[in-house]
Amino acid sequence: MKGFKVLNPGIHSLLQDMGRFGYHSLGITSGGAFDQYSFGWANQLCHNLDNAGCIEILVGGLILEAQVTTQIAITGADVPIKINDSTVESWCTHNIQAGDTIAFGYATAGCRAYLAVAGGIQAPLIFNSLSTVVRESLGGLTKLGTPLEKGDVLSCSSNSHCTERSVPAKYHCEFNTDTAEIRMVTGYQYEQFSQQQISQFFATDYVISSNSDRMGYRLEGPAIEVPSCEMLSEGISLGAVQLPANGMPIILLCDRQTIGGYPKLGSVFSQDIAKLAQMMPGKKLRFKPFSIEQAQRVLQESTSK
């Protein structure tokens, strides 16, 4: 099947869908699009199923050549985009003819963009997902668990052109230029930390370390004193904020391990994971305590709109 040929894979472009679910007992992580918000909008713009395969583009540099007539949508980071020699906007759809070239520059704000194709990108499903998890050698195209490579062909169906659509500006990603506020739902181990350490944790502006990836963001700042009691290994939730022995927080993300025994203060509120996905190493964040009741209320309000 024809689709899009990769002329330049960019820095780190991955096939992603919503991820793998129901396999933690086998030690298989969920993976999936890091910024599920932008990923979801890209598929909605193309009238795709929620779980349709997209390309997650880190920073930029991806260049594709269309082999089919179809429609694409691009969301996420602010990245210069050209179709042939014309600059085009993101957060909207574009009609594509066979032979067209789609070229991504490099992000000026945020760091992850998403490209959806009408009908979705087709690839072999492994544990019911095409999502690429590099450390587990899952997903991908010609080589399992690898980013896109030059010469890869992303299979998709031809689709007749239709009216171009866009997302209103108020729904676009917001990119923090200063210190991002990240809401953390406190967990059951929270009370095992001293009040002094908790106060320090919430008063600190942490910096995302260069030793960070889709598995987890390591944070740099004043160390937090870790409780001395032993803890049993347990399942790790998306966004868990754990404290290893050195006292430097780690936010565990979509490619995280499935179990762990370090103490955890809580988990990042689900709506703020997308915010983290658009933050590069060197960016600053500060945690805000958030109760389960607050989280439930915000989620209920957002689904009722």
Backbone as a ProteinNet text record, in pm:
[ID]
protein_1_A
[PRIMARY]
MKGFKVLNPGIHSLLQDMGRFGYHSLGITSGGAFDQYSFGWANQLCHNLDNAGCIEILVGGLILEAQVTTQIAITGADVPIKINDSTVESWCTHNIQAGDTIAFGYATAGCRAYLAVAGGIQAPLIFNSLSTVVRESLGGLTKLGTPLEKGDVLSCSSNSHCTERSVPAKYHCEFNTDTAEIRMVTGYQYEQFSQQQISQFFATDYVISSNSDRMGYRLEGPAIEVPSCEMLSEGISLGAVQLPANGMPIILLCDRQTIGGYPKLGSVFSQDIAKLAQMMPGKKLRFKPFSIEQAQRVLQESTSK
[TERTIARY]
84.6	0	87.6	44.2	117	75.2	144.1	112.4	203.4	293.4	389	529.3	620	758.6	838.5	921.3	1002.9	1129.7	1141.5	1261.8	1366.1	1319.3	1406.1	1327.5	1378.6	1300.2	1295	1375.4	1377.9	1455.7	1439.8	1518.8	1473.6	1343.5	1293.5	1143.1	1105.9	964.8	915	803.5	753.1	609.6	577.6	437.2	372.6	255.3	186.1	34.9	-30.3	-175.1	-200.9	-314	-342.6	-262.3	-204.3	-118.4	-173.3	-98.4	-135.2	-194.7	-305.7	-372.1	-407.9	-391.2	-425.4	-309.6	-185.6	-69.6	34.7	-0.2	96	135.9	46.2	79.8	191.9	213.3	321.8	446.5	439.4	551.9	559.3	449.9	447.9	382	455.5	404.6	300.5	231.1	123.5	176.9	281.2	329.5	222.2	215.8	114.3	161	78.7	112	135.3	244.2	277.8	175.7	151.9	52.8	-78	-158.6	-284	-383.8	-369.6	-459.6	-439.3	-315.9	-286.7	-312.1	-273.7	-298.6	-448.3	-530.4	-675.2	-732.9	-686.9	-736.5	-695.8	-573.8	-529.4	-622.2	-657.5	-748.4	-889.6	-936.6	-1070.1	-1078.1	-973.8	-974.4	-985.6	-928.8	-934.5	-1056.5	-1144.9	-1262	-1221.1	-1108.3	-1058.8	-1117	-1101	-1128	-1030	-1070	-986.1	-846.7	-838	-712.5	-633.2	-667.2	-597	-449.5	-364.1	-220.2	-180.6	-91.5	-37.5	114.5	178.3	322	343.5	422.7	464.9	603.2	613.3	735.4	803.3	920.6	994.1	1079.3	1049.8	1121.1	1100.6	1121.6	1096.9	1194	1203	1294.8	1236	1114.1	1052.1	1015.5	1047.3	1005.9	944.1	823.1	749.4	713.1	704.9	654.9	528	418.5	290.7	289.1	236	217	68.3	-16.8	-161.7	-226.6	-350.6	-432.5	-510	-497.1	-560.6	-571	-599.4	-605.2	-527	-450.9	-373.6	-414.7	-379.7	-398.3	-273.3	-233.8	-113.6	-150.2	-110.6	-139.7	-15	-26.1	81.5	171.6	303	401.9	393.9	443.7	454.5	576.7	552	658.2	632.1	731.5	712	685.5	584.4	545.1	529.4	583.6	564.7	507.6	409.1	362.2	409	502.3	576.1	649.1	621.2	693	608.5	491.2	399.4	397.1	411.6	400.7	254	226.3	88.2	78.1	-44.4	-70.5	-89.2	-69.4	-103.3	-241.7	-286.8	-421	-531	-503.5	-604.3	-569.5	-660.2	-638.3	-586.3	-522	-472.4	-496.1	-546.4	-563.2	-428.8	-400.5	-270.2	-289.6	-204.5	-203	-80.3	-90.6	25.9	138.2	257.6	372.2	404	311.1	336.4	442.9	517.5	616.8	571.7	573.2	538.5	665.1	710.4	836.9	815.4	867.6	859.7	993.1	986	1103.6	1126	1174.7	1205.5	1124.1	1076.3	979.5	1031.7	944.4	974.5	907	808.4	742.1	682.5	695	659	765	743.6	846.2	789.9	658.3	602.7	483.6	494	383.3	326.6	201.1	133	75.6	102.7	49.9	-43.4	-169.7	-269.3	-302.8	-341.9	-381.9	-524.3	-605.6	-743.4	-744.8	-817.4	-822.8	-717.2	-617.3	-513.4	-397.7	-281.4	-163.2	-171.6	-141.2	-152.4	-15.1	-10.9	113	73.3	161.9	129.7	98.8	-2	-38.6	34.5	97.1	162.9	97.4	35.9	-45.2	-148.4	-215.7	-328	-291.3	-167.5	-126.7	-8.6	-1.7	114.9	214.3	185	270.1	414	507	649.1	701.7	754.8	824.1	965.9	1059.3	1196.4	1259.2	1245.5	1316	1260.2	1136.7	1078.3	1074.9	1132.4	1136.5	997	902.1	764.7	724.9	640.7	590.3	693.5	660.4	750.2	715.4	804.7	779	874.6	985.6	1075.2	1155.1	1187.4	1259.4	1178.6	1146.7	1061.9	1126	1043.1	1087.8	1183.1	1182.8	1273.6	1195.3	1252.5	1190.2	1184.8	1112.2	1105.6	1244.8	1268	1396	1375.4	1478.9	1473.1	1438.5	1341.8	1299.7	1178.2	1140.4	1018.7	898.3	799.9	673.5	561.8	492	380.7	253.1	198.9	83.1	-43.2	-123.2	-253.8	-339.3	-467.7	-561.1	-572.1	-606.7	-640.8	-776.3	-790.9	-917.6	-944.6	-1068	-1102.3	-1096.8	-1063.7	-1052	-1188.1	-1182.7	-1305.8	-1273.8	-1373.9	-1357	-1249.8	-1161.2	-1057.7	-1118	-1067.4	-1122	-1009.5	-1045.8	-945.4	-999.7	-909.7	-943.9	-939.5	-1043.1	-1038.7	-916.5	-860.9	-734.8	-742	-859.6	-869.3	-842.7	-846.7	-820.5	-677.1	-595.4	-457.8	-377.9	-265	-175	-129.1	-108.7	-45.5	96.7	193	332.7	386.6	436.1	485.5	623.3	637.1	766.3	841.8	770.3	833.9	831.7	773.7	766.7	626.7	614.7	483.8	431.7	304.1	240.6	182.7	227.3	184.1	105	-21.1	-106.5	-76.3	-54.2	-23.6	-128.4	-194.8	-291.9	-213.4	-226	-148.2	-193.7	-97	-124.4	-120.5	-136.5	-146.5	-13	100.4	231.4	273.1	191.5	220.7	247.4	166.8	176.9	299.7	373.7	495.3	613.6	597.3	700	675.4	783.5	769.1	707.5	643.1	580.3	684.9	804.3	911.6	950.7	962.2	999.1	888.6	764.3	651.4	647.6	668.9	670.4	782	898.1	1010.5	977.6	915.9	880.8	791.3	686.2	591.9	644.2	749.9	806.3	920.5	959.8	1076.9	1040.5	1119	1110.2	1208.6	1156.8	1241.2	1274.3	1390.3	1434.4	1434.8	1378.1	1377.8	1519.7	1570.4	1706.6	1720.6	1844	1872.6	1862.1	1867.2	1853.5	1705.8	1623.8	1478.5	1431.9	1323.3	1268.3	1122.3	1066.6	926.2	901.9	1005.7	990.6	969.6	1044.2	1028.8	1108.8	1060.8	1132.8	1203.2	1336.4	1415.4	1424.4	1405.4	1403.1	1525.7	1572.1	1687	1642.1	1691.8	1656.9	1703.4	1663.2	1700.8	1646.8	1730	1687.6	1582.7	1489	1385.6	1427.4	1417.6	1451.6	1347.1	1392.6	1302.9	1272.5	1146.5	1113.3	1201.1	1240.4	1333.8	1265.6	1133	1063.5	1070.7	1070.4	1070.4	932.8	930.5	804.1	803.8	690.2	675.8	662.4	712.6	691.9	543.3	499.3	357.5	345.9	226.2	202.4	226.6	278.5	312.6	210.1	147.7	48.9	116.8	49.6	98.1	108.5	225.8	244.3	289.4	315.5	359.4	485.7	487.7	603.7	676.3	784.4	854.7	984.9	1029.1	1150.9	1249.1	1349.9	1452.3	1542.7	1642.7	1726.4	1798	1828	1899.1	1808.5	1677.1	1583.9	1546	1586.2	1551.8	1427.4	1318.4	1192.5	1204.6	1130.1	1116.1	967	923.4	784.5	782.3	710.1	705.1	596.1	631.1	545	503.4	468.9	399.3	481.4	613.5	696	756.8	694.1	745.8	749.9	828.1	823.4	687.9	648.6	514.4	507.4	618.1	617.1	739.6	731.6	845	821.8	929.1	919.5	963.8	994.3	1030.7	906	921.3	805.6	758.7	629.7	569.1	483.6	499.3	418.4	277.5	263.5	134	152.8	55.1	60.9	16.5	81.1	43.3	-99.8	-179.3	-317	-317	-406.4	-404.4	-402.9	-474	-478.4	-345.4	-256	-128.3	-16.9	-45.9	54.5	86.4	-15.5	6.7	96.3	81.4	166.9	313.1	334.8	470.1	528.2	442.8	488.5	547.3	507.5	554.9	669.8	727.6	838.2	968.6	1069.3	1201.3	1289.8	1398	1496.2	1540.9	1560.7	1596.1	1477.8	1355.5	1235.8	1208.1	1139.6	1111	965	942.7	805.9	797.8	677.5	650.2	522.8	522.9	406.7	305.2	178.8	69.2	-10.4	-34.2	-112	-255.5	-309.7	-441.6	-509.2	-627.9	-697.3	-771.2	-807.5	-886.2	-1018.7	-1078.4	-1207.6	-1193.1	-1085	-1061.5	-1043.6	-966.4	-941.7	-1072.3	-1154.7	-1282.1	-1371.6	-1372.9	-1458.2	-1413.2	-1282	-1230.8	-1262.3	-1245.3	-1274.3	-1423	-1508.6	-1653.7	-1691.1	-1632.3	-1662.5	-1615.3	-1498.1	-1444.7	-1525.8	-1580	-1658.9	-1800.3	-1844.8	-1981.1	-1988	-1868.8	-1867.7	-1897.3
-120.3	0	124.5	225.7	351.7	439.7	551.1	643.3	764.2	773.5	883.3	825.8	869.4	824.4	922.2	867.7	950.6	991	1121	1173.3	1212.4	1262.9	1295.9	1265.4	1177.8	1137.2	1239.8	1346	1442.7	1390.1	1457	1425	1294.4	1279.4	1158.7	1150.7	1098.1	1089.6	947.6	935	804.8	783.7	659.3	621.8	604.8	665.5	654.2	646.9	574.1	582.8	611.2	567.8	597.5	510.3	400.6	317.6	178.9	102.2	-36.5	-41.1	-109.8	-117	-261.5	-297	-431.5	-527.7	-476.1	-565.2	-537.5	-459.8	-432.2	-559.8	-657.4	-783	-857.8	-824.9	-884.7	-796.1	-685.5	-592.7	-500.9	-489.6	-406.9	-273.2	-165.7	-32.9	11.3	119.9	165.9	239.6	319.5	396.6	492.1	513	600.2	744	825	966	1034.3	1108.9	1178.4	1288.9	1372.9	1480	1428.7	1363.7	1305.7	1412.8	1533.6	1642.7	1679.9	1709.6	1746.3	1628.9	1509.1	1387.1	1371.3	1391.9	1377.8	1477.4	1601.8	1703.2	1671.3	1620.5	1586.4	1483.1	1380.3	1277.8	1331.1	1416.6	1473.9	1556.5	1633.3	1715.9	1631	1509.7	1419.2	1327.2	1346.7	1260.5	1114	1092.6	957.8	900.7	769.5	708.5	763.5	763.4	820.5	758	628.2	554.9	543.2	622.3	612.8	649.8	582.2	606.3	741.3	810.5	940.2	936.6	1044.9	1061.8	1165.3	1128.4	1222.8	1274.4	1404.1	1465	1544.2	1502.3	1572.4	1683.1	1805.4	1927.3	1960.1	1863.5	1891.5	1819.6	1869.5	1814.1	1707.8	1661.4	1556	1609.8	1531.8	1565.2	1441.1	1454.5	1344.4	1377.5	1273.8	1287.8	1205.6	1270.7	1201.6	1115.2	995.1	904.8	886.4	950.6	936.8	1074.4	1081.4	1200.5	1180.4	1276.6	1258	1391.8	1386.9	1506.9	1480.1	1580	1566.9	1675.5	1654.6	1757.1	1760.8	1881.2	1900.6	1983	1935.4	2004.6	2000.3	2060.2	2052.3	2173.2	2149.5	2256.7	2354.1	2475.4	2573.8	2538.6	2481.4	2436.4	2494.9	2556.6	2601.9	2481.6	2492.2	2380.7	2432.9	2356.8	2390.3	2271	2297.5	2199	2248.6	2173.7	2220.3	2350.4	2460	2583.9	2681.9	2636.6	2727.1	2698.9	2804.2	2791.3	2775.3	2679.8	2653.7	2656.8	2665.4	2674.2	2535.2	2527.6	2406	2423.1	2321.4	2316.9	2328.1	2271	2268	2155.6	2127	2023.7	2085.9	2000.5	2043.9	1932	1966.9	1870.1	1844	1716.9	1675.2	1597.8	1628.3	1555.8	1464.2	1353	1267.5	1351	1337.5	1414.9	1534.7	1575	1687.1	1651.2	1751.8	1736.3	1814.7	1750	1816.4	1823.1	1944.3	1963.7	2041	1986.7	2050.9	2118.7	2245.1	2312	2268.2	2358.9	2324.8	2413.1	2351.8	2415.3	2546.8	2646.2	2774.4	2785.7	2703.2	2695.9	2556.5	2497.2	2356.6	2271.4	2140.5	2054.7	1932.1	1903.9	1786	1826.2	1790.1	1812.2	1677	1677.7	1554.3	1569.7	1468.8	1467	1347.5	1377.2	1273.1	1272.7	1155.6	1137.5	1083.6	1130.7	1082	929.5	864.8	719.4	656.1	736.1	685.9	621.5	622.2	553.7	407.1	319.9	176	115.9	31	-39.3	-163	-264	-385	-351.8	-418.9	-400.6	-504	-458.4	-545.1	-519.9	-622.7	-606.4	-495	-504.8	-417.3	-270.2	-241.2	-102	-94.7	16.1	40.4	134.7	178.9	276.2	227	317.9	286.5	313.1	209.3	223	173.2	264.4	230.1	133.3	159.3	77.1	-65.1	-87.1	-220.9	-284.8	-218	-268.8	-306.7	-217.3	-238.3	-128.7	-165.6	-69.7	-33.3	66.4	107	38.4	52	-3.7	-117	-83.8	-188.9	-255	-179	-233.1	-203.1	-306.8	-287.7	-190.5	-98.9	-8.4	99.6	133.8	237.9	356.9	475.7	592.9	574.8	662.3	657.3	675.5	609.1	616.6	661.6	717.4	759.7	639.9	659.7	552.6	476.1	490.2	425	475.8	388.7	428.7	406.2	513.6	509.4	482.8	364.7	323.9	394.3	437.4	495.1	486.3	504.2	496.6	631.8	626.5	750.2	798.4	929.6	988.8	1109.3	1119.1	1234.8	1360.4	1471.4	1596.3	1641.9	1707.6	1763.4	1900.3	1965.6	2099.8	2101	2197.9	2208.7	2262.9	2210.4	2245.2	2294.7	2370	2420.7	2417.8	2423.2	2426.6	2571.8	2623.1	2761.7	2785.4	2905.3	2937.3	2913.3	2929.3	2912.7	2769.2	2674	2534	2490.8	2580.2	2543.9	2524.5	2453.5	2435.6	2571.6	2577.6	2694	2655.3	2736.7	2706.2	2804.6	2750.3	2834.6	2889.8	3020.5	3084.3	3103.4	3091.2	3107.3	2973.4	2969.5	2846.5	2787.7	2665.5	2601.1	2551.4	2571	2517.2	2379.8	2278.4	2141.1	2094.2	2060.8	2014.7	1867.8	1839.3	1702.8	1655.4	1544.2	1482.7	1404.5	1445.5	1381.9	1238.3	1150.3	1007.4	960.7	830.6	776.5	776.3	789.4	794.8	938.1	1032.5	1175.1	1208.6	1151.7	1186.6	1127	1040.7	984.7	1080.4	1186.5	1290.1	1394.9	1452.9	1555.8	1681.5	1760.6	1882.9	1978.8	1978.3	2064	2025.5	1894.8	1848.2	1874.8	1859.1	1886.9	2035.3	2122	2266.9	2302.4	2240.9	2266.2	2220.6	2104.5	2048.1	2143.8	2195.4	2281.3	2423.4	2461.8	2596	2600.9	2485	2476.7	2490.4	2569.1	2572.8	2468.9	2357	2249.3	2272.6	2222.7	2229.7	2088.6	2072.5	1941.8	1909.3	1795.3	1754.3	1712.9	1722.8	1673.8	1521.9	1456.6	1310.7	1274.3	1321	1300	1250.6	1173	1122	1083.1	1008.1	968.5	872.7	810.2	723.2	805.3	913.9	996.7	1124.8	1227.6	1354.1	1357.4	1361.9	1380.3	1529.9	1567.4	1708.4	1745	1867.1	1918	2029.2	2022.8	2121.3	2070.6	2137.1	2089.8	1949	1862.5	1724.6	1721.7	1628.3	1604.3	1483.7	1497.1	1385.7	1275.9	1155	1043.5	966.5	924.9	844	719.8	683	571.1	434.4	430.3	302.4	228.2	94.3	13.1	13	11	10.7	-102.5	-168.4	-276.6	-219.7	-293.5	-253.1	-259.7	-166.8	-160.2	-102.9	-111.8	-57.6	92.6	139.5	280.6	346.2	451.8	523	627.9	666.2	772.9	901.3	965.2	1091.6	1078.1	955.3	936.5	1017.9	1086.4	1167.1	1089.2	1024.2	938.8	1004.5	962.9	1015.5	901.9	886.3	785.2	827.2	746.1	767.7	902.3	957.8	1086.4	1206.3	1182.3	1289.5	1380.3	1346.9	1427.3	1369.6	1444.9	1390.9	1344.2	1238.7	1189.7	1178.4	1238.6	1223	1109	1002.7	885.2	904.7	878.6	917.7	798.3	820.9	718.1	592.2	601.3	482.2	429.6	460.1	423.9	272.6	230.4	91.6	64.6	-60	-92.2	-102.7	-134.8	-142.6	-72.1	-32.4	32.2	41.8	61.1	62.2	190.4	295.4	422.9	492.8	572.8	647.7	752.1	779	872.2	973.3	1099.2	1205.5	1208.9	1166.8	1169.2	1150.1	1195.9	1183.9	1314.5	1349.6	1469	1454.3	1557.5	1558.3	1530.6	1444.1	1393.6	1505	1614.5	1721.9	1794.6	1780.6	1850.5	1766	1639.2	1557.3	1617.7	1666.1	1728.1	1850.7	1924.8	2041.3	1997.8	1889.6	1836	1790.8	1730.5	1678.1	1786.7	1911.8	2022.4	2099.1	2041.5	2106.6	2031.4	2103	2046.3	2056.1	1976.4	1992.9	2138.4	2182	2320.8	2406.4	2361.2	2434.4	2414.5	2513.1	2510.4	2475.6	2409.1	2381.1	2388.3	2412.5	2413.3	2334.5	2250	2166.7	2242.9	2212.4	2266.6	2149.1	2143.7	2032.4	2036.9	1918.3	1908	1785.3	1803.3	1690.1	1607.9	1486.5	1401.5	1470.1	1533.7	1601.5	1716.1	1792.3	1900.1	1844	1735.8	1673.9	1624.9	1558.3	1508.3	1621.8	1732	1844.8	1907.3	1925.1	1983.2	1893.1	1761.8	1668.4	1668.8	1674.1	1678.5	1806	1918.4	2045.5	2045.7	1984.9	1986.2	1895.4	1785.3	1694.8	1747	1838.1	1890.5	2009.1	2060.6	2174.9	2132.4
0	0	0	-74.5	-77.4	39.7	53.3	160.8	157.1	255.2	262.9	276.9	191.2	198	284	372.9	461.2	386.6	357.1	293.4	397.7	509.6	623.7	750.8	838.8	956.1	1067.9	1057.9	1166.6	1285.7	1398.2	1517	1581.6	1599.3	1668.2	1642.8	1528	1488.6	1510.7	1581.3	1622.7	1577.4	1538.3	1518.6	1655.3	1674.6	1803.1	1782.4	1872	1887.6	2035.4	2090	2230	2326.4	2277.2	2361.3	2385	2464.9	2498	2638.9	2650.7	2781.4	2813.4	2940.5	2985.4	2986.3	2969.7	2962.4	3071	3170.9	3278.5	3351.9	3358.9	3427.3	3355	3228.1	3149.9	3149.8	3223.4	3227	3107.1	3031.8	2910	2941.1	2917.5	2947.2	2844.7	2873.7	2785.5	2662.6	2677.6	2562.6	2513.8	2383.3	2326.3	2313.3	2247.5	2226.4	2360.6	2370.9	2494.9	2521.4	2421.1	2432.1	2371.8	2456	2407.6	2364.4	2416.8	2380.2	2233	2194.6	2055.4	1961.6	2005.5	1928	1899.8	2001.8	1985.3	1886.4	1893.5	1801	1656.2	1638.4	1502.4	1439.8	1517.1	1464.9	1445.2	1535.5	1517.8	1390.1	1363.9	1242.4	1116.2	1121	1004.5	1007.9	1106.2	1123.1	1142.1	1210.1	1235.5	1363.3	1380.3	1509.5	1611.6	1739.2	1844.6	1848.5	1814.4	1829.8	1699.7	1599.4	1471.1	1486.7	1411	1418	1361.3	1432.8	1391.8	1401.6	1360.4	1379.5	1488.9	1589.5	1693.1	1653.8	1631.3	1577.7	1688.9	1731.1	1836.1	1774.4	1809.2	1769	1620.9	1530	1389	1297.2	1173.3	1075.2	984.7	1013.8	932	793.7	690.7	554	490.4	438.9	378.7	234.4	151.4	14.2	0.7	-37.5	-50.9	-176.5	-161.7	-275.4	-306.6	-226.4	-241	-228.9	-274.1	-252.2	-122.8	-30.9	99.4	170.8	298.8	382.3	509.9	555.2	678.4	776.8	903.9	1006.3	1091.9	1134.1	1215.4	1337.5	1455.1	1580.9	1669	1788.6	1885.8	1884.2	1888.5	1899.6	1782.6	1808.1	1700.3	1615.4	1498.4	1408.3	1270	1207.5	1068.4	978	892.6	805.5	662.2	568.4	427.4	353.2	269.1	172.6	36.8	-22.9	-140.7	-102.4	-167.5	-135.3	-54.9	-10.1	59.6	209.2	288.1	434	471.7	559.6	601.1	753.6	801.5	945.2	1005.7	1137.1	1211.7	1274	1346	1406.4	1300.9	1183.4	1078.3	981.5	889.9	789	660.3	578.8	448.4	347.7	232.4	124.8	58	32.9	-19.1	-149	-246.8	-373.8	-377.4	-449.1	-470.3	-530.6	-475.9	-521.7	-435.6	-349.9	-259.4	-156.2	-112.5	-6.3	115.7	232	358.1	441.2	472.9	543.5	672	781.6	912.1	944.1	985.4	1039.1	1182.8	1266	1404.7	1499.2	1606.3	1695	1753.7	1753.4	1816.7	1952.6	1978.7	2109.4	2122.9	2243	2257.3	2190.6	2185.6	2124.5	2053.8	2065.8	1999.2	1912.4	1783.6	1690.7	1649.3	1605	1565.6	1426	1342.6	1206.2	1192.3	1162.2	1135.8	987.9	938.3	799.4	798.2	707.4	699.6	688.2	776.5	779.1	867	911.4	1000.4	926.9	989.8	937.2	975.1	880.5	902.7	933.6	1033.3	1069.8	1148.5	1156.8	1233.6	1379.5	1432.9	1573.7	1658.5	1764.4	1861	1995.8	2052.1	2172.7	2149.8	2035.9	2000.8	1985.7	1951.4	1933.3	1837.8	1762.5	1677.4	1744.7	1866.7	1935.2	1948.9	1925.5	1933.1	2074.2	2137.3	2266.1	2242.9	2236.4	2197.8	2296.8	2426.7	2525.2	2533.8	2486.6	2488.6	2350.3	2249.9	2112	2062.4	2083.7	2039.1	1941.3	1844.9	1748.5	1643	1564.5	1456.5	1325.6	1227.7	1094.6	1060.3	993.7	944.8	1056.6	1162	1277	1402.1	1479	1595.7	1695	1744.2	1848.8	1803.6	1676	1627.2	1573.1	1583.8	1520.5	1369	1303.2	1156.4	1097.1	983.6	915.5	771.1	713.7	573.5	485.3	396.6	306	353.8	482.7	531.5	452.9	434.4	371.6	472.5	504.1	599.5	521.3	537.3	458.3	504.4	408	437.6	311.9	328.5	216.3	146.9	18.2	-52	-2.6	7.9	49	-39.1	-86.6	-168.5	-82.6	-144.1	-70.9	-17.5	96.7	153.3	212.2	265.8	319.8	428	421.3	523	652.2	764.7	896.7	986.3	1091	1183.6	1326	1422.7	1564.6	1609.7	1675.7	1725	1812.7	1802.9	1870.9	2021.8	2082	2227.5	2272.1	2178.3	2211.8	2178.4	2124.5	2092.7	2220.8	2209.5	2324	2376.7	2508.3	2569.2	2607.8	2565.7	2593.4	2696.9	2807.4	2915.7	2882.8	2892.5	2869.8	3000.7	3112.6	3242.2	3315.1	3434.4	3513.6	3503.8	3454	3437.3	3571.6	3595.2	3716.2	3683.3	3756.4	3734.2	3856	3833.5	3944.4	3975.3	4103.1	4146.6	4245.3	4210.8	4301.2	4406.8	4530.4	4636.9	4658.8	4691	4705.4	4849.6	4868.1	5004.5	5077.9	5005.7	5071.4	5105.7	5066.1	5085.9	5231.7	5322	5464	5531.4	5461.8	5519.9	5508.1	5429.6	5420.6	5528.5	5582.2	5685.7	5625.8	5710.1	5663.4	5605.7	5665.6	5615.9	5473	5447.6	5314	5213	5254.6	5165.6	5128.2	5227.9	5201.6	5105	5123.8	5032.8	4891.7	4881	4750.1	4672.5	4735.7	4664.9	4645.5	4716.7	4702.2	4600.5	4547.6	4460.5	4313.1	4240.4	4094.4	4041.7	3994.7	3943.6	3797.1	3756.8	3616.8	3559.2	3439.7	3374.6	3328.2	3373.1	3342.7	3196.6	3145.5	3010.9	3004.7	3119.6	3127.1	3143	3051.4	3054.7	2918.8	2919	2794	2817.1	2724	2734.3	2851.5	2901.8	3018.7	3145.2	3158.5	3277	3267.4	3337.2	3347.6	3482.8	3479.2	3600.2	3627.3	3752.7	3789.1	3871	3852.7	3926.8	4020	4143.3	4245.1	4380.1	4488.1	4620.8	4646.5	4703.4	4731.4	4841.8	4828.1	4929.3	5013.4	5144.1	5232.2	5217.8	5185.1	5156	5284.1	5306.3	5424.3	5432.1	5552.7	5571.3	5570.5	5579.1	5586.6	5452.9	5458.5	5336.8	5272.8	5141	5068.5	4967.4	4956.6	4860.3	4718.7	4620.4	4481.6	4449.1	4367.1	4329.4	4189.8	4133.4	4000.3	3995.2	3881.1	3863	3770.4	3819.4	3738.1	3650.5	3544.1	3457.8	3539.7	3534.1	3604.3	3747.9	3795.1	3933.4	3960.5	4073.5	4114	4223	4185.9	4280.8	4327.6	4446.8	4506.3	4529.5	4443.3	4466.4	4582.9	4610.2	4728.1	4727.3	4608.4	4603.9	4628.7	4643.6	4676.4	4561.7	4438	4320.9	4253.9	4245.7	4191.7	4047.1	4015	3878.3	3848.1	3738.1	3693.5	3593	3624.4	3535.6	3431.3	3306	3195	3110.2	2984.3	2905.5	2880.5	2876.1	2853.8	2984.1	3096.5	3229.4	3250.5	3351.1	3395.8	3460.2	3471.5	3521.9	3673.5	3741.7	3887.9	3943	4069.9	4135.1	4284	4358.8	4504.3	4571.3	4491.6	4552.7	4607.3	4713.3	4765.3	4665.1	4666.6	4570.8	4645.6	4608.3	4668.6	4609.9	4487.4	4420.1	4271.8	4192.7	4046.9	3983	3873.9	3798.9	3749.3	3766.1	3717.5	3567.7	3523.4	3385.4	3281.1	3304.3	3205.3	3190.4	3288.5	3282.4	3219.6	3187	3118.3	2981.6	2911	2780.7	2793	2901.9	2925.3	2940.1	3014.1	3030.5	2896.3	2812	2683.2	2594.4	2617.6	2534.4	2599.8	2706.3	2776.8	2752.4	2710.6	2683.7	2808.1	2812.3	2919.9	2931.3	3056.2	3082.3	3121.6	3090.2	3129.5	3278.3	3338	3480.4	3507.1	3618.4	3662.3	3813.8	3861	4004.9	4028.1	4130.5	4160.5	4246.9	4221.4	4301.6	4356.2	4489.7	4544.5	4493.9	4463.7	4402.7	4462.3	4517.5	4579.8	4474.7	4511.4	4422.3	4390.3	4490.4	4470.1	4369.1	4379.4	4282.9	4142.1	4131.5	4001.1	3939.2	4019.4	3968.4	3921.9	3997.7	3961.5	3829.1	3811.4	3687.9	3568	3585.2	3476.9	3441.4	3542	3517.4	3442.5	3481.2	3416.9	3271.3	3246.6	3109.3	3017	3069.3	2984.5	2962.1	3047	3031.3	2935.7	2894.4	2803.2	2659.5
[MASK]
+++++++++++++++++++++++++++++++++++++++++++++++++++++++++++++++++++++++++++++++++++++++++++++++++++++++++++++++++++++++++++++++++++++++++++++++++++++++++++++++++++++++++++++++++++++++++++++++++++++++++++++++++++++++++++++++++++++++++++++++++++++++++++++++++++++++++++++++++++++++++++++++++++++++++++++++++

